Amino acid sequence: MLRRSHIRLRLPLFLHRTLTSTPTQPLPDGDLHPLKPRIPLTNKTFVVTGGARGIGYSIARAISELGGNVSVWDIAPSPVEDYHTLADEFGVKTMYIPTDVSDEGSLRNALDQTMGTFGKLDGCVTAAGTYLVQPFLEHTGEDLSRMLKVNTLGTFLTTQLVVSQLRAQNTPGSIVMIASIAAQTIIPGMYFSAYNASKAGVWMLGRALAYELGPHGIRVNTVSPGFTDTVMMAPLKQDPETLKKVESIPPLKRIGKRSDVAPAVTYLLGDGASYVTGVDLVVDGGLQHA
Ligand SMILES: NC(=O)c1ccc[n+]([C@@H]2O[C@H](COP(=O)([O-])OP(=O)(O)OC[C@H]3O[C@@H](n4cnc5c(N)ncnc54)[C@H](O)[C@@H]3O)[C@@H](O)[C@H]2O)c1
């Protein structure tokens, strides 16, 4: 029988040290940093578009919970009530600015107000979005235009403004775009072609900008939720057959919750992901491979 002492004798010294050191000990070259200080978002400030409700709100809440300041830009005149409690609950600063992400002037005003209050930015999450379920031949040009304007152009313009601010500050930053599983996956019998096209644009924008902005220390990633229980899901939930289908397709056998998505986003925003750019983090209960 092979005893431990035998194994030790056979291993080269450097390999023996690597395999037997406990994970909390720094490596001899000092390259192993503790994880806990890299999870909080303390002293960072992020813009969250579409944060008045739904997934965007859950992300704004999660950023606050991790100590970050948030400026929400959303077309709704006001956010869910709970948004106003975040500052006191977590000792952070929050702002709410009614903004149309498809309108450059409206975005410029939101950035000016945000900078007036916070003085610097560390990135953004683009969650503002709109959705339309209907067969291809029933779509009008106006339908496609609306999807592209809010989902794709809105993401493009918001990111462009935030990145211009990061470049002016000469600081690194993190951008997380909420794409969708619909950017890459077709669910048989469910039709949202204009939405598919608009989110595929967001997905590719994430890859392109990761490459272009990486040399400036600006990381760009996308998060692609699967079916997630928000107001956006309401049309699908109206039909019991569709609901059953949506719940049964993912290997994890349920619809996603907003709180399934937010941790993926805060991971990508934080310093723990400092070597992660150009990825798409899929949060879909395995739907993509079903
Ligand atoms: N719910 C899902 O199943 C699901 C799945 C994949 C991706 N997504 C994406 O997640 C994001 C959030 O969706 P949600 O499910 O929370 O939906 P939601 O409808 O609850 O939230 C969307 C938010 O975007 C805001 N918004 C819409 N148009 C805007 C505009 N022109 N300017 C600024 N804000 C605008 C709305 O006011 C709302 O607060 C969207 O980008 C959506 O495409 C959702």
The ligand as a Gaussian input file, in Angstrom:
#p B3LYP/6-31G(d) Opt

LIG

0 1
 N      -37.712000      39.031000     -17.083000
 C      -37.106000      38.204000     -17.921000
 O      -37.529000      37.039000     -18.097000
 C      -35.860000      38.647000     -18.623000
 C      -35.083000      37.656000     -19.275000
 C      -33.926000      38.025000     -19.935000
 C      -33.545000      39.348000     -19.960000
 N      -34.308000      40.296000     -19.333000
 C      -33.839000      41.673000     -19.404000
 O      -33.677000      42.188000     -18.092000
 C      -33.867000      43.604000     -18.112000
 C      -34.883000      43.975000     -17.025000
 O      -36.120000      43.373000     -17.350000
 P      -37.262000      43.099000     -16.274000
 O      -37.688000      41.700000     -16.450000
 O      -36.831000      43.570000     -14.940000
 O      -38.427000      43.993000     -16.870000
 P      -39.254000      45.215000     -16.264000
 O      -40.210000      45.577000     -17.329000
 O      -39.765000      44.886000     -14.912000
 O      -38.142000      46.349000     -16.110000
 C      -37.681000      47.095000     -17.191000
 C      -37.341000      48.489000     -16.700000
 O      -36.815000      49.219000     -17.816000
 C      -37.408000      50.507000     -17.796000
 N      -37.420000      51.095000     -19.146000
 C      -38.147000      50.681000     -20.226000
 N      -37.927000      51.508000     -21.266000
 C      -37.022000      52.448000     -20.846000
 C      -36.408000      53.561000     -21.445000
 N      -36.665000      53.931000     -22.720000
 N      -35.544000      54.301000     -20.712000
 C      -35.283000      53.977000     -19.434000
 N      -35.853000      52.945000     -18.791000
 C      -36.709000      52.171000     -19.495000
 C      -38.833000      50.282000     -17.268000
 O      -39.425000      51.475000     -16.793000
 C      -38.566000      49.253000     -16.181000
 O      -38.292000      49.852000     -14.938000
 C      -34.353000      43.946000     -19.529000
 O      -33.255000      44.414000     -20.278000
 C      -34.820000      42.615000     -20.070000
 O      -34.773000      42.553000     -21.469000
 C      -35.453000      39.962000     -18.663000

